[in-house]
Amino acid sequence: MAGSLKNGKDDIAFSVKNSSIKTVLDVGCGYGTYYELFKKFDIKLDKFDAIEVFQDSVFRYNLLNKYDNVYIQ
């Protein structure tokens, strides 16, 4: 699986943490990059869902325990 670039991730976390955003849909969540990032910055969300295209990734990376809902598309 390809990964995403690390550039700008901390800026995204800072922007989310300092905003009124309470719901996030992580499209193409992979191994849970944004879950790990938001956890690192102690970002609390009301709802954090994910869409993943590879069903095996859902189980390999334990995504069901990271996100509120994981949609396999």
N, CA, C and O atoms as a GROMACS GRO file, in nm:
protein
  292
    1MET      N    1   0.084  -0.117   0.000
    1MET     CA    2   0.000   0.000   0.000
    1MET      C    3   0.089   0.123   0.000
    1MET      O    4   0.188   0.131   0.072
    2ALA      N    5   0.052   0.216  -0.080
    2ALA     CA    6   0.123   0.344  -0.082
    2ALA      C    7   0.083   0.427   0.039
    2ALA      O    8  -0.030   0.415   0.088
    3GLY      N    9   0.172   0.507   0.085
    3GLY     CA   10   0.142   0.595   0.198
    3GLY      C   11   0.124   0.738   0.149
    3GLY      O   12   0.151   0.769   0.033
    4SER      N   13   0.079   0.822   0.237
    4SER     CA   14   0.063   0.962   0.200
    4SER      C   15   0.185   1.042   0.246
    4SER      O   16   0.260   0.997   0.333
    5LEU      N   17   0.203   1.156   0.188
    5LEU     CA   18   0.315   1.243   0.225
    5LEU      C   19   0.297   1.294   0.367
    5LEU      O   20   0.184   1.314   0.413
    6LYS      N   21   0.406   1.313   0.436
    6LYS     CA   22   0.400   1.362   0.573
    6LYS      C   23   0.394   1.515   0.580
    6LYS      O   24   0.354   1.572   0.681
    7ASN      N   25   0.435   1.580   0.472
    7ASN     CA   26   0.436   1.726   0.469
    7ASN      C   27   0.296   1.783   0.495
    7ASN      O   28   0.200   1.743   0.430
    8GLY      N   29   0.288   1.875   0.588
    8GLY     CA   30   0.162   1.946   0.613
    8GLY      C   31   0.068   1.879   0.712
    8GLY      O   32  -0.034   1.938   0.750
    9LYS      N   33   0.099   1.759   0.755
    9LYS     CA   34   0.007   1.687   0.845
    9LYS      C   35  -0.009   1.762   0.978
    9LYS      O   36  -0.120   1.775   1.029
   10ASP      N   37   0.101   1.810   1.035
   10ASP     CA   38   0.091   1.883   1.161
   10ASP      C   39   0.008   2.010   1.144
   10ASP      O   40  -0.065   2.050   1.236
   11ASP      N   41   0.019   2.074   1.029
   11ASP     CA   42  -0.062   2.193   1.001
   11ASP      C   43  -0.210   2.159   0.996
   11ASP      O   44  -0.294   2.235   1.044
   12ILE      N   45  -0.241   2.044   0.937
   12ILE     CA   46  -0.381   2.000   0.932
   12ILE      C   47  -0.433   1.975   1.073
   12ILE      O   48  -0.543   2.020   1.107
   13ALA      N   49  -0.356   1.906   1.155
   13ALA     CA   50  -0.396   1.878   1.292
   13ALA      C   51  -0.418   2.009   1.370
   13ALA      O   52  -0.516   2.023   1.443
   14PHE      N   53  -0.328   2.103   1.354
   14PHE     CA   54  -0.340   2.233   1.421
   14PHE      C   55  -0.468   2.304   1.379
   14PHE      O   56  -0.539   2.362   1.461
   15SER      N   57  -0.496   2.301   1.248
   15SER     CA   58  -0.616   2.367   1.196
   15SER      C   59  -0.744   2.304   1.251
   15SER      O   60  -0.837   2.374   1.288
   16VAL      N   61  -0.747   2.171   1.256
   16VAL     CA   62  -0.866   2.101   1.307
   16VAL      C   63  -0.882   2.128   1.456
   16VAL      O   64  -0.991   2.157   1.504
   17LYS      N   65  -0.771   2.119   1.529
   17LYS     CA   66  -0.777   2.139   1.675
   17LYS      C   67  -0.825   2.280   1.711
   17LYS      O   68  -0.893   2.299   1.812
   18ASN      N   69  -0.790   2.377   1.630
   18ASN     CA   70  -0.824   2.516   1.660
   18ASN      C   71  -0.944   2.565   1.580
   18ASN      O   72  -0.954   2.683   1.547
   19SER      N   73  -1.034   2.474   1.549
   19SER     CA   74  -1.154   2.508   1.475
   19SER      C   75  -1.275   2.449   1.545
   19SER      O   76  -1.263   2.387   1.651
   20SER      N   77  -1.391   2.467   1.486
   20SER     CA   78  -1.513   2.410   1.542
   20SER      C   79  -1.548   2.276   1.476
   20SER      O   80  -1.658   2.224   1.495
   21ILE      N   81  -1.455   2.220   1.400
   21ILE     CA   82  -1.478   2.091   1.333
   21ILE      C   83  -1.496   1.981   1.437
   21ILE      O   84  -1.412   1.965   1.526
   22LYS      N   85  -1.605   1.907   1.426
   22LYS     CA   86  -1.634   1.799   1.520
   22LYS      C   87  -1.662   1.667   1.449
   22LYS      O   88  -1.678   1.564   1.514
   23THR      N   89  -1.668   1.670   1.316
   23THR     CA   90  -1.695   1.550   1.238
   23THR      C   91  -1.596   1.541   1.124
   23THR      O   92  -1.573   1.638   1.052
   24VAL      N   93  -1.535   1.423   1.107
   24VAL     CA   94  -1.437   1.403   1.001
   24VAL      C   95  -1.467   1.271   0.930
   24VAL      O   96  -1.498   1.170   0.994
   25LEU      N   97  -1.457   1.273   0.798
   25LEU     CA   98  -1.464   1.152   0.716
   25LEU      C   99  -1.327   1.136   0.650
   25LEU      O  100  -1.288   1.217   0.566
   26ASP      N  101  -1.255   1.033   0.689
   26ASP     CA  102  -1.120   1.005   0.638
   26ASP      C  103  -1.136   0.914   0.516
   26ASP      O  104  -1.162   0.794   0.530
   27VAL      N  105  -1.120   0.970   0.398
   27VAL     CA  106  -1.138   0.895   0.273
   27VAL      C  107  -1.005   0.834   0.231
   27VAL      O  108  -0.906   0.905   0.210
   28GLY      N  109  -1.003   0.701   0.220
   28GLY     CA  110  -0.879   0.630   0.190
   28GLY      C  111  -0.790   0.629   0.313
   28GLY      O  112  -0.675   0.673   0.308
   29CYS      N  113  -0.843   0.578   0.423
   29CYS     CA  114  -0.776   0.592   0.553
   29CYS      C  115  -0.648   0.509   0.567
   29CYS      O  116  -0.569   0.533   0.658
   30GLY      N  117  -0.627   0.412   0.478
   30GLY     CA  118  -0.503   0.334   0.483
   30GLY      C  119  -0.486   0.264   0.616
   30GLY      O  120  -0.571   0.184   0.655
   31TYR      N  121  -0.378   0.293   0.687
   31TYR     CA  122  -0.356   0.231   0.817
   31TYR      C  123  -0.407   0.317   0.932
   31TYR      O  124  -0.389   0.282   1.049
   32GLY      N  125  -0.469   0.428   0.901
   32GLY     CA  126  -0.524   0.516   1.004
   32GLY      C  127  -0.435   0.635   1.033
   32GLY      O  128  -0.421   0.677   1.148
   33THR      N  129  -0.376   0.690   0.928
   33THR     CA  130  -0.283   0.802   0.941
   33THR      C  131  -0.344   0.918   1.020
   33THR      O  132  -0.283   0.968   1.114
   34TYR      N  133  -0.464   0.959   0.983
   34TYR     CA  134  -0.524   1.074   1.050
   34TYR      C  135  -0.574   1.038   1.189
   34TYR      O  136  -0.576   1.123   1.278
   35TYR      N  137  -0.614   0.914   1.209
   35TYR     CA  138  -0.649   0.870   1.345
   35TYR      C  139  -0.527   0.888   1.435
   35TYR      O  140  -0.537   0.946   1.544
   36GLU      N  141  -0.413   0.838   1.390
   36GLU     CA  142  -0.290   0.848   1.470
   36GLU      C  143  -0.249   0.994   1.490
   36GLU      O  144  -0.206   1.032   1.598
   37LEU      N  145  -0.262   1.074   1.386
   37LEU     CA  146  -0.226   1.215   1.394
   37LEU      C  147  -0.314   1.289   1.495
   37LEU      O  148  -0.264   1.363   1.580
   38PHE      N  149  -0.445   1.269   1.486
   38PHE     CA  150  -0.536   1.338   1.576
   38PHE      C  151  -0.518   1.288   1.720
   38PHE      O  152  -0.535   1.365   1.814
   39LYS      N  153  -0.485   1.161   1.735
   39LYS     CA  154  -0.457   1.107   1.868
   39LYS      C  155  -0.332   1.174   1.927
   39LYS      O  156  -0.330   1.211   2.044
   40LYS      N  157  -0.229   1.190   1.845
   40LYS     CA  158  -0.104   1.255   1.887
   40LYS      C  159  -0.129   1.397   1.938
   40LYS      O  160  -0.066   1.441   2.034
   41PHE      N  161  -0.220   1.469   1.872
   41PHE     CA  162  -0.249   1.607   1.908
   41PHE      C  163  -0.369   1.618   2.002
   41PHE      O  164  -0.417   1.729   2.029
   42ASP      N  165  -0.418   1.504   2.053
   42ASP     CA  166  -0.531   1.500   2.147
   42ASP      C  167  -0.652   1.576   2.093
   42ASP      O  168  -0.713   1.657   2.164
   43ILE      N  169  -0.686   1.548   1.968
   43ILE     CA  170  -0.802   1.611   1.904
   43ILE      C  171  -0.924   1.523   1.929
   43ILE      O  172  -0.926   1.406   1.892
   44LYS      N  173  -1.025   1.580   1.989
   44LYS     CA  174  -1.149   1.509   2.020
   44LYS      C  175  -1.254   1.545   1.916
   44LYS      O  176  -1.278   1.663   1.888
   45LEU      N  177  -1.316   1.444   1.859
   45LEU     CA  178  -1.421   1.463   1.759
   45LEU      C  179  -1.549   1.396   1.806
   45LEU      O  180  -1.545   1.298   1.880
   46ASP      N  181  -1.662   1.449   1.762
   46ASP     CA  182  -1.790   1.385   1.792
   46ASP      C  183  -1.808   1.260   1.706
   46ASP      O  184  -1.866   1.161   1.751
   47LYS      N  185  -1.760   1.266   1.582
   47LYS     CA  186  -1.774   1.154   1.491
   47LYS      C  187  -1.653   1.150   1.399
   47LYS      O  188  -1.615   1.251   1.340
   48PHE      N  189  -1.593   1.032   1.388
   48PHE     CA  190  -1.473   1.014   1.305
   48PHE      C  191  -1.492   0.884   1.226
   48PHE      O  192  -1.468   0.775   1.277
   49ASP      N  193  -1.535   0.898   1.102
   49ASP     CA  194  -1.561   0.784   1.016
   49ASP      C  195  -1.453   0.772   0.909
   49ASP      O  196  -1.376   0.865   0.884
   50ALA      N  197  -1.448   0.655   0.846
   50ALA     CA  198  -1.347   0.631   0.742
   50ALA      C  199  -1.406   0.551   0.627
   50ALA      O  200  -1.500   0.473   0.644
   51ILE      N  201  -1.350   0.574   0.510
   51ILE     CA  202  -1.379   0.493   0.392
   51ILE      C  203  -1.247   0.428   0.349
   51ILE      O  204  -1.146   0.496   0.335
   52GLU      N  205  -1.251   0.298   0.328
   52GLU     CA  206  -1.133   0.225   0.282
   52GLU      C  207  -1.175   0.132   0.168
   52GLU      O  208  -1.279   0.067   0.176
   53VAL      N  209  -1.094   0.127   0.065
   53VAL     CA  210  -1.128   0.046  -0.052
   53VAL      C  211  -1.080  -0.099  -0.036
   53VAL      O  212  -1.137  -0.190  -0.096
   54PHE      N  213  -0.976  -0.121   0.044
   54PHE     CA  214  -0.920  -0.255   0.060
   54PHE      C  215  -0.971  -0.319   0.190
   54PHE      O  216  -0.932  -0.278   0.299
   55GLN      N  217  -1.056  -0.418   0.177
   55GLN     CA  218  -1.117  -0.482   0.293
   55GLN      C  219  -1.012  -0.541   0.386
   55GLN      O  220  -1.026  -0.534   0.508
   56ASP      N  221  -0.906  -0.600   0.331
   56ASP     CA  222  -0.804  -0.661   0.416
   56ASP      C  223  -0.734  -0.556   0.505
   56ASP      O  224  -0.688  -0.589   0.614
   57SER      N  225  -0.727  -0.432   0.458
   57SER     CA  226  -0.665  -0.326   0.540
   57SER      C  227  -0.747  -0.297   0.664
   57SER      O  228  -0.691  -0.260   0.768
   58VAL      N  229  -0.877  -0.312   0.655
   58VAL     CA  230  -0.965  -0.285   0.770
   58VAL      C  231  -0.925  -0.373   0.888
   58VAL      O  232  -0.923  -0.327   1.002
   59PHE      N  233  -0.894  -0.498   0.860
   59PHE     CA  234  -0.858  -0.591   0.966
   59PHE      C  235  -0.708  -0.586   0.997
   59PHE      O  236  -0.669  -0.594   1.114
   60ARG      N  237  -0.626  -0.572   0.896
   60ARG     CA  238  -0.480  -0.568   0.916
   60ARG      C  239  -0.439  -0.452   1.005
   60ARG      O  240  -0.350  -0.466   1.090
   61TYR      N  241  -0.503  -0.338   0.987
   61TYR     CA  242  -0.466  -0.217   1.062
   61TYR      C  243  -0.563  -0.184   1.175
   61TYR      O  244  -0.558  -0.076   1.233
   62ASN      N  245  -0.652  -0.279   1.206
   62ASN     CA  246  -0.743  -0.264   1.320
   62ASN      C  247  -0.828  -0.137   1.310
   62ASN      O  248  -0.851  -0.069   1.410
   63LEU      N  249  -0.874  -0.106   1.191
   63LEU     CA  250  -0.946   0.019   1.167
   63LEU      C  251  -1.080   0.026   1.239
   63LEU      O  252  -1.127   0.134   1.273
   64LEU      N  253  -1.143  -0.088   1.262
   64LEU     CA  254  -1.272  -0.088   1.331
   64LEU      C  255  -1.261  -0.036   1.474
   64LEU      O  256  -1.359   0.011   1.531
   65ASN      N  257  -1.142  -0.046   1.532
   65ASN     CA  258  -1.122   0.005   1.667
   65ASN      C  259  -1.070   0.148   1.669
   65ASN      O  260  -1.057   0.209   1.775
   66LYS      N  261  -1.041   0.202   1.552
   66LYS     CA  262  -0.989   0.339   1.544
   66LYS      C  263  -1.099   0.439   1.510
   66LYS      O  264  -1.100   0.551   1.561
   67TYR      N  265  -1.190   0.399   1.423
   67TYR     CA  266  -1.293   0.490   1.372
   67TYR      C  267  -1.429   0.450   1.425
   67TYR      O  268  -1.451   0.335   1.463
   68ASP      N  269  -1.520   0.545   1.426
   68ASP     CA  270  -1.657   0.516   1.469
   68ASP      C  271  -1.725   0.422   1.370
   68ASP      O  272  -1.791   0.326   1.410
   69ASN      N  273  -1.707   0.448   1.242
   69ASN     CA  274  -1.761   0.364   1.135
   69ASN      C  275  -1.656   0.353   1.026
   69ASN      O  276  -1.587   0.450   0.996
   70VAL      N  277  -1.644   0.234   0.967
   70VAL     CA  278  -1.555   0.215   0.853
   70VAL      C  279  -1.638   0.159   0.738
   70VAL      O  280  -1.699   0.052   0.750
   71TYR      N  281  -1.640   0.232   0.629
   71TYR     CA  282  -1.714   0.192   0.510
   71TYR      C  283  -1.616   0.136   0.410
   71TYR      O  284  -1.517   0.200   0.376
   72ILE      N  285  -1.644   0.016   0.362
   72ILE     CA  286  -1.559  -0.047   0.262
   72ILE      C  287  -1.623  -0.025   0.127
   72ILE      O  288  -1.731  -0.078   0.099
   73GLN      N  289  -1.556   0.053   0.042
   73GLN     CA  290  -1.612   0.088  -0.090
   73GLN      C  291  -1.514   0.055  -0.198
   73GLN      O  292  -1.543   0.077  -0.316
   0.00000   0.00000   0.00000
